[in-house]
Amino acid sequence: MTAAAALLLAILIWASNSIMVKVILRELEPLTLTWLRFLLAALVYIPYTAATWRRAPGYTPREWALLVVAGVALVPAFSLTLYWALIYTTVANTALVRMTEPAWVLLLAALLLGERLTRRQLAGLALALTGTAALLLLGFKTLLRRHRVTQVTAHAALAGTAALILATGPTHAVTIARETAALSPRGWTLVIVMALIVTIGANQLFSYGLQRMTAGAAATYSYLTPILAALLAWIFLGEPVTVDVVVCGVIIAAGVYLVNRA
C-alpha cells in the first residue's frame, strides 16, 4: 500500500468515527466510552507487546518521554476531549477544529525538529490558529526513526490507557462499570468497531503514511476530514451544513493552505 492510500483510508475511518461516537453517546458518558474503546484495544496490544518486546530496540529516556506524551495525547487528551465536544456541537464543527492540525504540526515541527517556515506559512498559521493535537504526530515521527510502526503505536496506546485509568479509575470506576453493564448490543458493536478499526487499524495506517512522509505533508490529508465528516453526518445523522460552517471552513482552509504551501 502506498503512503497516500494509507493516509486517505485513515482519514475516512476517522471521519466515520465521529458518527459512531454521536450514536454511542446516547448511551454512554465520554469517559466510559474512552475506557471501553482503549481497554478493548489493549486486549490486542498487550499480547502483541509481550510477544515482540525482546526483539524491539530499547527506548532511550527521551524516547520514553515522547512515547508517554504521544499516548496521553492519543487517549485522554484527544479522544476524551473529542467525545465531550461532540455532546455540545456538531460533527462538522469538531472536524473544522481538527482541520487546523497541519498548522500546529508545522509550527511544532519548526520548534522541535528545526523545519524552516516561510512567511506565507506564518501568515497562514496566524489565520488558522485554533488548535489540536500535533504532539502525537511529532512524537510518532521522532520515535519512528528507530522503531517499527506497530510497536510504537501499541506502546503509546497502552501508555495513554494506563494514564487514563490511573487518573480516573479511583473516582469513576463504579460509574463506568454501571454504564458498561447497561450498554446495548448495538452500542457494544460500535465500541468494538472503534477499538479494532478506528484505534488499531486507522492509527496503523496513519503511522505507516507518516513514516514515509514529512510531518507537514502527512498532516495535509486532514483537509478531507471536515468534508467527509460533514457529508457522513448529513447522511446518517441528518445534521445540516449551515452557512456559518461553510464560511468558517473556508477561512480555516485558507489559513491551512497558506501554511502548507511551499
HELIX and SHEET records of a PDB file:
HELIX    1   1 ALA A    3  ILE A   24  1                                  22    
HELIX    2   2 PRO A   30  THR A   52  1                                  23    
HELIX    3   3 TRP A   53  ARG A   55  5                                   3    
HELIX    4   4 PRO A   61  VAL A   72  1                                  12    
HELIX    5   5 ALA A   73  LEU A   80  3                                   8    
HELIX    6   6 THR A   81  TYR A   88  1                                   8    
HELIX    7   7 VAL A   91  ARG A   98  1                                   8    
HELIX    8   8 GLU A  101  LEU A  108  1                                   8    
HELIX    9   9 ALA A  109  LEU A  113  3                                   5    
HELIX   10  10 ARG A  119  LEU A  127  1                                   9    
HELIX   11  11 ALA A  134  LEU A  143  1                                  10    
HELIX   12  12 VAL A  149  ALA A  181  1                                  33    
HELIX   13  13 PRO A  185  VAL A  193  1                                   9    
HELIX   14  14 MET A  194  ALA A  202  3                                   9    
HELIX   15  15 ASN A  203  GLN A  211  1                                   9    
HELIX   16  16 ALA A  215  ALA A  219  1                                   5    
HELIX   17  17 THR A  220  TYR A  223  5                                   4    
HELIX   18  18 LEU A  224  PHE A  236  1                                  13    
HELIX   19  19 VAL A  243  ASN A  260  1                                  18    
END                                                                             
